[in-house]
């Protein structure tokens, strides 16, 4: 039976590594991001690897648009078995002393409210099946003080906390939630593929609930914050 992965925040590095890793294992792939032309290029790349894929353009900060894109992905590909949420930094990133409420809210919209919207859209189907996986990615600023990117760090820390809380609540229902701290983006397609394999292993084994990975998928010391 075909399974479905949806990547929200589908960039050409980490996101495509995850898409290829799951696609090679029989998953249909839905890609959600803001730029249609880039998504179309990524879909064509996956098609060249015989991976069924489709693009669903949406600005993650536009919650109605994101919900509509995920609804369309479900209609086109089937209910997601795995939802990968890992948007890259977007918008002004501010130092701690210069962070305003507006600057913090903009990053919170991207990292946290987008994740909440995505979970709310696909969780009912997962609960009905009694299975599913959410994989949520942050950067090292989620656990380590980063004064030069304070507004993004606030939002990433909140996303990490949300993922951990979801894991505790949803595990009894057969749903795995993994919180992943990625120390740096992959620099080559080969590194992205190795990283994608690690993400698939997190889904396949439903463990661990939290991990820190280097840009090539190498496990790094577990965050303690």
Beta strands, then each sheet from edge to edge (+ up, - down):
strand 1: 3-8
strand 2: 27-32
strand 3: 53-55
strand 4: 82-85
strand 5: 132-139
strand 6: 175-182
strand 7: 210-213
sheet 1: 3+ 2+ 1+ 4+ 5+ 6+ 7+
end
